[in-house]
Amino acid sequence: MDRFDEISAFAAVADARSFTQGARRLGVSGAQVSKLVARLEHRLGARVLNRTTRDVSLTDTGRAYLERARILLEDFETLEGSVRDQSGPRGLLKVSAPVSFGASQLTPALLDFACAYRDVSLEVSSTDRMVSLVEEGFDVGVRIGQLADSSVIARKLAAVRIVTCAAPDYLARSGTPATPGDLTGHEAIIDTNARDPLVWRYGPMNDRHEVRVHGRMSFGGADACVAAARRGLGVTRIPAFAAAVDLRAGRLVPLLCAWEPDQIFVHAVYPHARHLAAKVRVFVDFLAERYAGEPEWHQGWGRA
């Protein structure tokens, strides 16, 4: 197994381009990973990694060796996984999820999953940063919006409307916008997590209307934008799941619904693998069943 440990350490460091991150992915010390890679290079009689103070990169020999090593590692993982899965899903499941969706929608689903699968342990990381599942050691991620990462498999879970809304007292003071163009005269509460926070887009892709908005308040998350809108501080534009409770209660009023852009989608994503671990398979299936049909966050407040 010493040789296998050497190959695993080399692959982890190569993927992460860092000894520290590679060690974290394997759950061992940086010194241990360095020792294993050095031993591999000594045994091969060739350098497989270039090391600088800022970066780690593959040599030509390392690149060729890694290509064949991946096949070996995948075969070994498939073999072990097939044995482990005979007794059902078990082990640690590492999940990455966006902050707002995680807090309002995913956490209850995770708790129900934990109750249903007692042999699976959950380690959940909430961040709005686009993580690399492979490099950072996640089994599965929940992502919202466009998917640009071709290195993962994606399963669509649910649709999400992008809703513009404001509090009734704000609209009483400032008027209700009838068209997207009317927003130029309103105080916008801006979610800086959006791809282009100061440009709000309306209508379907083939009939797009763009409005440049302005406002004195901006936040790096939908939950804070909803809280500010609830206080009557302006108009905000956020995913429906973040505002659904306040929309149903009438604390926020949906605006410009006839002009809404195309819906975006929630996906479960996971790395390519010949053998999909049972813990990942049942988790993704659980979420797909949980969010089947019209999402709960679209119900009970209608369209204006």
Secondary structure, 3 states (H helix, E strand, C coil): CHHHHHHHHHHHHHHHCCHHHHHHHHCCCHHHHHHHHHHHHHHHCCCCEEECCCCEEECHHHHHHHHHHHHHHHHHHHHHHHHHHHHCCCEEEEEEECHHHHHHHHHHHHHHHHHHCCCEEEEEEECCCCCCHHHHCCCEEEEECCCCCCCEEEEEEEEECEEEEECHHHHHHHCCCCCHHHHHHCCEEEECCCCCCCEEEECCHHHCEEEECCCCEEECCHHHHHHHHHCCCCEEEEEHHHHHHHHHHCCCEEECHHHCCCCEEEEEEEECCCCCCHHHHHHHHHHHHHCCCCCHHHCCCCCC
